Amino acid sequence: MKIQAIAAVAALLLSSCAAGNKAAESEAIPEHGFTIMAGSYTEPGDTALRLLHFDPADSSLTVIDGTTEVPNASYMAQATRSGMIYVVSEGDSMHSRITALRPAGKHSMPSIACTLPVGSAAPCYVSVSPDERYVVTADYNGGTATIFGISSTGMLTPVKQRLRFTGSGPVAGRQDTPHPHCATFTPDGRFLLVNDLGTDRINMFPVAQEDSDSLVITDQATQVQLPAGAGPRHIVFNAKGNIAYLINEISDTVTVLDYNKKTLIPRQHLAADTALAHGAGDIQLSPDLRNLYASLRLKHEGIATFDVNTRTGEIRYKGHTPTAAHPRNFLITPDGLFLLVACKNDGIVQVFSRNPASGALTDTGHSLKIPGVVCLKTVNL
């Protein structure tokens, strides 16, 4: 597979980088609970980005603010130090965008600080580098990962690098070309990982020294090969940073990998479902590290639960919890007591309680209608 670093183009400088969309203050929002940002595909007459409040006392979800119009907001990430939130908007190569949002108060939607074109089709994932100098997008239809700079104030700067992938996989119609679906970092900050659903590979790029003008060293990239037709999607690490869990969309499996600070070594492959839907979505570890959860779409839609051996890291399938249609992304609240699911096709966020002792999920009966919802993230404002 050939990987190229493509220089930034001057046309990106034509985009807007001005503040705007000051959010209104919300009323009567409890001080306890969690603030959540919900992204969605834009429906006619609807905004694509909302700020929510989740109250664990009664399992209720409330819209705090939904006035910032960021179209097709499919994924987001927040910088720890600056608090800036970076959101990708899916579109073709001419209309895909990344937006930086500046926090405007605990109960107000962050304001738009800067918007830049991605220049590659369908950015579906975004992450912030550990040093908070760069933002990386995974561009599903563009076959690229795009790296932007971040200024000292958290503003986006034009493209620094573009990593372009080649190759294919055995599943016709799904793996005819590369499809990067996740771009994230190892917990120690040594590598940028780009999961390519189209080629069954995890691409590992060494992160350059901080005095470098580039985020990664492209000519030292390596690849981790997954089983043919797996379709690697999202990946999460345990607290120690030595074990990773990968959800494979096409094979509906979970792969457990050991990380030795040099590479990822697949150790266990386990089915998340047997419906052969080829639509596994997201993967998350519970805060207590005792359970792993994966979303399943297209058939037998719901959340798969696994027990985690906290000593070895290996997993054991535990059960399946049905959800509304097309559970794409989900989050586990920081206290580990609830799991909230973004069900795109039914346009709702469902609230499940989690039993810490068993890991079992129970539908609370609480939900919130959000057309086209695809992403949920807790945010600090």
N, C-alpha and C positions, 0 to 999 in steps of 0.2 A: 504494500500500500504506500503510495506516495503522499507526503504531507508537505505543504508549502506554507511559508509565512508570506502573506500578501500585504504590501504597504498600504497605509491609509490613503484615501483619496481626498482631494481638496473639496470635492462636492459635499462632503459631510459638514463642512463649515457653514453651509447655507442654512442649516437647521436652526430652530429657535432655542435659545438658552436664556429665557427670561422668566422671572417669577410671575405667578398668577394663581387664579382660582382660590382665593382666600376662603376657607371654610367657615361656616357659621358655628357658633358655640351651641352645644347640645344641652338640653335641660333634663334634670332629674335622672341622671345616670349614676348608679351606685358606685361607690369608691372601690368596693371589693369586686373580684372577678377578673376577667381577662379581656384585653382588647384584641380584636381579630380583624385582619384585612381580608376581604373576599374579592377575588378577581373572577371575571366571567367573560364569555364571548358576548359581544354586544348584540342585543336584540333591538328591533325597531322601537324607538321612543324610550330607550333605557340607557342608563349609564353602565359602564363595565366595571366600576370599582366602588366598593362600599366599605365603610368602617362599621364594625359590629362590636357589641358588648355581650359577653357570655357571663351569666350569673350562675355559679355552681350551686347556689342555695336552692334554686327552683328549676335549674336546667334550661333557663330561658335564653333566647337569643334576641337581641334588639338592634335595629339599625340606628347607629349614632349619626352617621352622615354618609351621604352617597352622592355628593355633588361634584366630585372631581371626575371629569370625563377622560378616561384613558381607555381607548377602544381595545377590545379583544385582549384584555389583561389576563394572560394565561399563567404567569408565574411571577414571583417577587422574592427579593432578598433584602435584608436590612443590615447596614453597617453598624457594628457595635459602638464604635467611638463617636462617630458623627451623628448617628441616628437616622441618616438618610436611607430612604427606601427606594430600591431600583426595581422597576416593573417593565416586563417585556410585553409588547403588543404584537400578536401574530398577524402576518399579512404576507403578500408576495414581496419580492426583493425591493420593490419600489415603495411599499407601504408599511413594512415592518418598522417598529420603533422601540426605543428604550427610553424610559422616563425616570428622572430622579425626583423624588418627593421629599419635601422638607417638613418635618413635624411642626404642627401649628398649635399644639396643646393637647392635653390628655383626652379630651372629648371632642376633638375637631379633626376632620379629614386633613391630612398633610397637604400642603400646597405644591403645585407643580413648580419645580425650580429649574428644570432643564429637560429638553427632549431632543434626541438625536436619532437619525435613521440608522438601522442596523446594516442595511445594504445586502442582506442575505435573507432567504425566504423562511418564514415560519419559525422565528425564535420562540422556543417553548420552555426554556429553563434559563435561570440566571443565578449567578453566585458572586460573592465578593471575596477577593483574595485576602488571606490572613493579615497581610500588612495594610489592607484597605487602600491600596494604590491602584487597583484594577477591578473592573467588573467584566465577567465573562458570560456570554450567551451561547447556548446550544441551538443551532439553527437547523431544524429538522429537515425541511425541504431544500435548504441551501447546501447541505452537506458540509457545513463549516461550523467552527466555533470562533466567535468574534470577541476580541479583547479590547475594551475601552480603558482609557485612563481615568483616574479620579483626582481632582485637584485637592488642595489642602482644605478647601471649604466643603468638599463632598460633591462638587459639580462634576458632571461628566465631561471628558475631553475626547476628541475624535479617536477613531480606531487606531490602536497601536500595533496590533497583529491580527491577522486572520488565518486560522488553521484550516486548511482544506483537505478533505479526505477523499479517497477513491476506493473502489472495490464493490463487492456485492455479496449476497448470501444465497442460499438455496431456495428460499420461499418466494415464488413468483408473485409479483404484485406488491409484496411487502419489503423485499430485500433486493430490488433491482439496482438500487443506488445506495450510497451511504445515507444514514438518517441519525445524526447525533441527537440524543434525547436527554442528555444530562451532562453538565460541565461543573465539576465541583473539585474540592481539594482534599487531599489526605489530611488527617487531623494534625500531623506534624508540619504541615505546610511544605513538604518536600516536592510534591507532585500535583499537577493539574490532571484530573481524570476526565476523559471525555468518552462516555458510553455511546457506542454506535450500534443502534438497532439493526441497521442495514447490513453490517459486515460481521456481526457476532464478535465484536472486539471491544475491549476497554483500552483506550489509548492513554498512555502515561507519559506526560511531559515533565521533565525536571524543571522546577522553578528556579529562575536565575537569581543571582545575588541582588540585593536591594539597590546597589549602585548602577545596575544595568538599565538600559532604556527599554528592555523587553521583559515581559513577564516570564516566558518560558524559553527553554533551549530546544529549538525544533529539531536540530540534527542529532539529538540524543534521545529522541522519543522511542519508546518501546510499546509493544502491544501484548495484551493478555487475551488469548483466544478462548472463547466460550464454545460450548457444543453447537454444531451446525443447526441453524434454525431457531436458536434461543431467542434472539432479539433483545439484548440487554437494554434496560430502561433506567430505573433509578437505583441509587446505592446509598446505604447508610452505614456508619461505623459504630462500634461499641464505645463505651466511655474510655477504655484504655487505648483505643485507637489501633489495636492490633488485629481486629477481626471486622470484616465487612460483610454486609448482607445485600445481595443484588436481586432485584426482581426482573425476570425475563418476560417480556410482554408476549412474544409469539408462542413460546413453549409453556407459558403459565407455570413457571418453576421459580424457585428461590435457590440461589447459589450462595454458599458460605465460603468466604475467601480469607486466608491468612495474609496479613500485611507485615513484611519484615523490614520495612524502611527502604527496600530496594524494588520490590515487585509485589503483585498480588498473586496468590497461589490458590486456585480453586480446590476446595476440600470436600464439599458436600453439595449435592444437587437433590432437591426435594420438590415434588409436585405441590403447587398451591391449590390446584383444582384438577378435576378429571373431565370437565365438560368440553374440553378442546375448543374453547372459545377464542383462543389466541388474542386475549385482550387484557392481560394483567396490567395494572396501572401503577400504583404507588406502594411504597414500603416504609414502615416506621417501627422503631424500637420504643417500648415503653420506658419511661424514665427510670424505673427500677431494674431495667434490663432483663426482666423475667419473661417477657413476651414480645413476639414479633408479629406484626400485622401487615397484610397485603390486600390491596383492593383488586377486585375481579369484575370485568365488564363483558358485555355482549351476550353471555349466557350465564346462568347460575350467579347472577350479579350479587355481590356482597363483599364481606371482609373475611379473609382467611386468618385464623389465629394459630400461632405456633408457640409452643413452650421452648424456652431457651435454656440450655445447660449453662449456668453462669460460670462454670469452671472451664469447660471445653469450648463453649460458644456454639456447639452444634444444636440443631433445632429438631423438633418433633411436631408433626401436624396435630392440631388439637380439635379444630372444628371450623364451621362456616356460619356466618351471621348474615342473613339476607338484608339488602338495602333497597332503596329506590333505584331507578334506572340510571346506569352508567356512573358508578362511583369512581370518579377520576382521581382526585386528590383528597387527602384527609389529614387531620391533625389530632394529636393526643395532647390534652391540656397539660401544662407544666406540673400540675399536682398528680398526674397520672390517673385521675378518676373519671375522665370523660374522653370520648372519641367522637369527633365531629366530621361528617362526611359530606363532601361536595358532590352531589348527584346531578350531573349535567343535563341529561335528557329529561328528567322530571323537574328540573329547575328548583331543587330544594337542598337545604343543608339539614341533614338529620343529626340528632343528638343521641348518642348512646352512652350509658354509664358503663364503667369498667370496674370489675371486681378485682382488687389488687392481689387477692389471695389466689384466685383461679385464672385470672386473665379474661374471664368470660365477659361478653358484651351483652347489654340489655337495652332494647329500644325504650327511651324515656317517653316517647310519644310527642316530644317537642321537636319542632322543625321551623325553618324560616324559608319562605319563598324567595328565591333569587334566580331569575331566568338565566339559563346558560352557565351556571356557576361551575368553575373548574379548579379553583385554587383557594386554599385557606391557610393563613399564616398568623401566628400570634406576633404582635408588634409592641414595641416599647415607645411610648410617646411622651 
